[in-house]
Amino acid sequence: MKMSRELLHEVIFEADTQAGKRFDVLLLWLIVASVITVMAETVPDWHDRYRAVFTVLEWVFTGLFTIEYIARLIVVNQPFRYATSFFGVVDLLAILPTFLGLLIPGSGSLRVIRILRLLRAFRVLKLVGFIEEARGLQSALYASRRRIIVFLSVVLALVTILGTLIYLVEDGQSGFSSIPKSIYWAIVTVTTVGYGDIAPQTITGQLIASCMMIIGYAIIAVPTGMIGVEIIRKGSTPLTISTQACPDCGRDGHDTDADYCKHCGTAL
């Protein structure tokens, strides 16, 4: 029983073995096929003509993914750790929308979230360098979080003040009928999106808008610089990781010379 469980763990979680790689490649193709099916089902003509086919395919995909998810929980020693990990949550979200669609009509389109499971391709195809780069970006964002929060707070205060100011300068006929709507215009202007659904008509309002457009370019540059500095700092110490998954919690991304899981401490 123990040997069969270890073998199943090797097939499901490991990408270094031939059987594991075949399983993961098959899983990736199933994910792609299921996402294409979800998108094709939203085409009106196809939905009306092939409704029964789409229904059968969806339940087949959901059944296979459900079996796979349960198998992953069985083969790891700490299923709760895996269930609360990133890929564990993504795996669960891949099957929930189908069952949720039985209770809430229209929510079935959320099944397209399955495309997140394609992130496993980086591990299957030995593109572990991409995984490390993604973790470097995540680490840089986390290290910059306080500065980004302060920056966003300043921007929020700025658009609130400018939105209120433009509300006082312009009138309701120009579209600035309330402070919240004026703040919406300020956000659209500062971010340089410029929908054009609301525009100031007075000289003073246009002057304020011009200043906000110039400020918008600086606002875009500031967070980019913050994150860029952290990426350079984190990138100065590159690491090499393997695709080996922990038999206890199911998480991977360990150093090639690691003897123990860095997430739960289990021997690899």
N, C-alpha and C positions, 0 to 999 in steps of 0.2 A: 504493500500500500504506500509505504514511504517512498519507494523507488518510483512508483508510477506518479506520485505527486511531484517528485523532483523532476521527472521527465516532462510532465505537463507544464511545470514552471519554466523549464528550459525552452519548450516549444513556444509558449505564450509570451514570455518576457525577454528571452535572449535573442539577439540578432546576430550573434557570432556563429551560431550553429546553422547547418544547412536546413534542418527542419524548422528552426525558429525564423529564419529568413523567408522561407516559403510561406509560412503562416502569416507573417507580417505583410508580405507582398500581396497575398490573397486578400488580407484585411483591407489594405489600401485600395485595391480595385473595388471591393465591395462598398467602401466609403464613397469613392468617386461615383460609382453607379447609383448609389442611394441619393447623393446630392443632385445628380443630373435628373433623376426621377422626380425629386421634389420640385425642381425648377420647371421641368417639362409639364408637370401637373397644373401649373398656374397658367399655362397657355389655354385660353378659353376653348378653342376648337378641339385641341387634344384632350382637354379635361372632359368635355362632353362625349367625345367619341370613344375614349379609352378609359373611362372612369373605373370600370371593373378591373382592368389590367393594372392600373396604378394602385388600386386598393390592395390587390393581391401582392404586388411587388413590395409595397410599403410594409405589410405585415410580415413578409418573408425577411426583409432587411431587419426589421425591428426584432423579430424572433431570433435571428442569428446574432445580432448585437447584444441582445439580452442574455443569451446563453454564454457568449464570450465574456460579458461583464461579470456574470455569476461565477464563471470559471476562474477569472482573475481574482475574485474575492476568496475563492476556495484554496487556491494554490499558495497564497501568501500567508505567512504566519500571523500577521497583524492586519487583517482586512480593513479595519477602521482607518489605519494610517494611509493605506492606498486609496480608500474611498474619499478621503479628504485632501488627497494630493491633487495637483493640477490635472493630470491625465485622468485620475479617478473621477473628478467632477465632470470633466469633458465627456468621459465615457457614459456617465449617468445621464447627462443632458442630451446625449445622442439618442436615447431611447424614451425619455420622458415625454417629449412633444406628441408622439403618436398616441400614447395613453391619455395625455391631457386633451387631445383633440376629441376624445369621446365625450368629455365633459364640457369643453369650451369650443364651440364651432369656430373654425378659422385659425385656431392656434397651431394647427398642424404644420403651417409654413415655417415654424420655428425649427423644424427638422433640419433646415439648412445649416444649423450650427454644427452639424456633424463634420463639416469641412475642417473644423479645428483639429479633428483627429488626424488629418493629413500631416500634422507636425511630427508624427511618428516617422515620417519618411526620412527626416534628418538622421534618425538613429538607424533605421533599416538600411539606408544606402550609404552608411558609414560617413555621413556628413556631420560628424560630431563637432567639427570646428564651428559650424553654424550654431550649434547648441550653445557652445561656450561664448560665442559672440552675442547671442541673445541674452545670456545670463550677464554678460558684461554690461549690456545696455540696461537691463533691469537693475543691476547694481548701481549704475550711474544715476538712474532716475531716483532710486531710493536715497542715495547720498545727497541728491539735490532737492529732496522733498521740502525741506524747511524754507529754502530760498524761493522755491517755486510757489509755495503757499503764500509767503509774504508778497511775492510779485503779483500773484493773482488777486490778493486782497487789495493791493494798491490799484490794480486795473479795475477791479469791481467798484472801488470808491470813485475812481476817475470817471467811469462811464455813468455812474449814478449822478455825479455833480454836473457833467456835461449834458446828460439827458435832461436833467431838471432845468438847466440853463436854456437849452434850445426850446424847451416847452414854454418858458417864459417869453422868449423872443418871438417864436412863431405862433400861429393860431391853429385852431382846429381844422380849418379848411385846407391847410397844407398837409394834414395827416397827423399832426402832433396833438391828438385829442386828449391825451393823458400822459402822466409821467412814466408809467410802465411802458407805454408804446414809444415814448421818446427815448427811454433807456434802451429799448430794443434797437431803435435806429442808431443810437450811439455805439452799441456793440457791433452792429453790422458795419458801421463806418470805420471804427477803430481797427477792426480785424481785416479791413480792406476787402470785404466780401462785396459790398455795394449792390444789393438787390435792386435798388432804384424804386421800390414801391412807395417810399416816403422820401421827400427831398425838401430842403429848406428853400423858401422863396424870397426871403428878405436878404439884404446885403449883410447884415450882422449875422444871420444864421448861416449864410454861405461862408463867411469868414471863419466862424466857429468850426464848420465842417472841414474847411481847408486845413486848419490847425490839427484837427483830429486825424485826418488822413496822413499827415506828416508824422504825427505821434505813432500812428499805427505801424509804420515801418520799424521804428525803434522797439516797439512792443514785441514784434516778431523776432527781432535779433537777440533780445535779452535772454529768454529761456534757452534759445539755441546755444548761446555762449556758455550758459551755466552747465547744461548737459554735456556740451563738447569738452569742457575742462575735465569733468569727471570721467568721461570715456577715455581721454588721453591718460589720465592718472591710473585708471583701472587697467588700461591696455599695456602699461609698462611692465606688467608681470604676467605674461601669458601662461596658461596652464594646458596640459594635455589630458583629456578625459577619455574614458572607455565607454563602451555600450553595455557593460555588464549591469544587470539589474539585481537589486538586493532581494534575497529569498524571503526576507521578513516583511518589508514594507513595499517592495515592488518598485522602488524608485531607482533611477540610474543617474548617470552623470558623474561617476566617481573618477578619481585620478587613476591612471594606468597602474600605478604601483600601490594602490590602496589595498589594505588587508581587511578593513572594516568599513561598513556603511557609514557615511558621514551624516546621515539623517537619523538613524536609530541605533548605530553601534554594532549591528549584527555582523558576524564574520562573513566575508564574501567567499 
